[in-house]
Amino acid sequence: MSKGNKRPLAMAAWAATMLAAACALSACGGGGGSDDDDSGSGGSATPPTAGQAATICSGSGSATLYDVYFPGAYGITRAARATEVHGSASAAEQCIAVAASTAQADSAQFQAVTTDAWADAISYFDPSATSVAGGIRLNQKLFITCQSNSDAVKHLAVLSSGRVATDVFGSTQAANVARSVGFQSYGCVQDSTGVHAGNGSAVATFASDGSLTVKDSGSTVLTVAAADVPALFSDSGYAEDGEVFRWQLYQLPVDGGSKQVIVHTVQKASGGYGVLAFIQP
């Protein structure tokens, strides 16, 4: 890690604070879950109720897998979870129901539900029937739910098939991550309006030589030399000051093309955790 004349803000502290100035209300309220829209709860349309969700999410849906990131006894866990998608892509009523295990019959699911094809009327339930704040992006291939009364992400789900294969040293992902573009942070935010999902103030950029710079509100808070970047993407992660950081790269199909997402996780020395996404513009 490049430190220069002064040590950059520690990644754990940065991960906890970089969403504080996350987004204006216009960016966090609604919008259709397209590649560049931020769909969260709290838009002008009436969001689906738990009763509506139970109906929309019932029956058989098309089966797929989402990678789900969530806190566990030993830090952040990533698990491929059975998922059912209810309703066609053009239907007004749709549901993404993610099981709490690899068995779709597991009743403890969390869900993203819409009654207007992800335009504005969207609700999130985690677990089923318990309404929470959340957000959905990239044509429903990435969504999050938030902890109650907290800016912490409770679950982050991303389409499993988009995961870029890793290796023990993380060099495969480091070699394939997009260069010279600013990946925008995205997570849960708590402010005067309450808890909601939205873009953060941090932007991560990989230079043409593979080095990484993260800026928060325009100020550089992290620089990582190209030789150290693969460690962030490795199974063992990158360790500093008793904390372990792991990044996972995804290449998701979006509107005839594709966009990359980096899932950032940190296990802090205090035992706390952090999860958020960086999204290619």
N, C-alpha and C positions, 0 to 999 in steps of 0.2 A: 504494500500500500504506500502510495506516495504521500509524504507528510509535509514536505517543504519546511518553512520556518516555523509553522505552528501545526499542531496535530488537528486534523479535521474533526468535526463533531462526530462522536462515536455513533456507529450505525444504529445501536439500540436506542439511544436518545433521539436520534434523527427519526427513526421509524415511529416513535411515540408522538413526535411533535409536528411532523411535516404536513399532517392533514388539518392542522388547526385553522388555517385560512383556506379551507378547502374549496368553496365555490359560492358564487352568488345564487340567490334563490331561483333565478331564472334557469340556471344550469342544473339544479338538483330536483326540480319539481316533477317534471314528467318527460314526455317525449317518447318516441317509439322505439324500441330496442334495436335500432339499426346500428351500423358500424360506428357512427359518429355521434349518436344520441345517447343521453344518459337517462335511463328510465328508472325512476325511483318512486316510492310511495309518496303521496301528498300532492298529486296533480289536481287539476280542476275537476276532472271527472270523478264520479263516485266509484271508489275502489270496490272490488268484489268482497262480499262478506264471507265468513267462515262457512255458512250454509251453502252459498253459491259454489264455493271452492270444493266442498264435499261432493257436490253434484258433478261439476266440471271434471274433477279428477277421478271420478268413479269409472268402473269398467276397465276394459283392456285398452292399453295404448301401445304405441310403437316403442320397442325396447331399445335402449342404448346404454352407454356408460358415461358417467361424469367422474372426473377426479375431484374429490372433496378434501379440502384442507380445513382442519379444525384442531383445537387444543386437546391434548391427551395427557395421560399421567406422566409421560416422559417428553413433553414438548409438543410440537406441531406434528400431527399425523396427516399423511396423504393416503387416501384409500379410494380405489375404484369402486363406485357404488352403482348398483342397479338403478336405472332411471326409466320412467315411462313418460312419454310425451303424448298428451291427449289433445285431439283437435288437429285439423290440417293447418298448414302454414298460413292459409288465407282465411281461416275461420275466425270469427270474432271471439269465441270462447276457446281458450287454450290453457293447458296446465302442464308444467314440468314438475313431476313428483319424484324426488330423490329419496331412495330408501336409506335407512340408517345402517344398512349392512349390504352385502352382495345379494341378499335375497329380497326380491321385489315385494314379497309378501310381508316383509317387516313393516309393522304398522307405524313405527315412529319415523315418519317422513318429514322432510321440509319441502316446501312448494313455492313456486312462482306461478301466479294465476292472473289471467287477463280476461276481460269481457269486451275489449275493443281491439283485438289483434295487436296488443302491446303499444297502442298509441298513447294512452294516458291512464286508463282504468286498470291498474295493476295492484295486486296485493301479494304479500309474502307471509308465509306461515312457517314457524319453526319452534316446536314441532307442529304437526297438523292441528288446525283449529286455533293456534295461538298466533295472533297477528304481530308481526315485527316490522321494523324498517328494513329496506333492502334496495337493491338495484340490479338491473339487467342490461347487458351490453352485447355487441357483436352478434346480432341476429340470434339472440337467446343461447349463445354458446358459452357465455360467462355470466354468472350471477352470484350475488352475495346476500347474506342476511346479517343483521347487526345485533349485538347484545343489547338488552334493554337498558336504557339510561346510560349508555356508554358508547364511545367512538370505536370500540373494538369490534372487529369482524367475528361473527359467530361461526359461520360457514362460508367458504368460498368454493364454488363449483365451476369447473371448466371442462369442456368436452374432452373425454379421454383420448379420442383418436387423434387429436391435434398435438399431443405431447411429442416433443422432439426427443429422440432417443439419447440417453446420456451414456457416459462411460465412467469408469472409476475416477478419472482425473478431471472430468467436466470439459474436456477439450472439444468434444463434438458440438455441444451447445454454444460454447464460446466462439467457435469458428463460424457458426451459422446465424448468430444474432445480427440483426440489421444494424448497419453502421450509419453514422452521421444523421440520425433522426432522434428526436426527443421523445422518449417513452413517458407518457403522462401517468402520474400516480392516480390510483382510484381505490376508494375504500369507504369506510363509515365515518361520519362526521357528527359531532355534537356541538351545537351552537344555540343561539337564542331561540331558534325555531324548533329545537328538539333534535332528535337523532334522525339522520337520513344518509343516503349514499351520495357520493359525489366525487368529482375530480379534486385531487390534492394540489398543493402548491409546488410539489417536487417533480423534477423532470430528470430522467436518466438518459445519458447519451453516450454511445460507444463511438469513439473516434475511428478513423480509417485504420489506425495501427492496432486497434483492439482494446485500447485503454478505455476506462470508464470514468465519467464525471457525473456526479449528481448535484444539481442545483436546487435550492429551496428558496422560492421567491427571488430568484436571480442571483443568490449568493451560493458559492461553491461550498458544499458541506461534506463532500466525499470525493476523493480521487483514488483510483485503483489502477496500478500499472498493468499493462497487457499480460505480463507473465503471471500475475496473480488472479486475473479474471476467471480462468477455468476453475479455481477453487470454489468460487461462488456457486458454480453450476455442478459441482461434484456431489456424490452421495454423502461424503463426510462433511461437506460444507466448509466454510471459511470461518476460522475461530480468531477472536480478538478479545482480550480482556475478560475472558471467561464466558463470552457469548458466542453463539454459533449462528451463522447466517447461511441460508440455502436459497438459491434461486432455481426456478424451473422454467424452461422455455417452451412455449406452445406456438404452433403455426396453425391458425384457424381459418377455414374457408369462409369468406364474407363477400356477398354480392358479386360473385363471379371471380373474385380474386382471393387474397388472403391477407391476414394481419397477424402480427406476432403479439403475444402476451407473455410477460414475465411475472410469475408468482413469486413474491418476496416473502420469506418467513424468517423470523428471528426468535431464538430461544435465549432469554436474558439470564444473566448470572443470578438475578433475584428470583428466578423461577417463572417470571412472566413471559409473555409471548406477544408476537405481532404478526399479522398477516395482511397483505394488500397486494394489489396488482399494478403493474406498469403496462400500459397499452400503447402500441404503435399508432401514431396518428394516421 
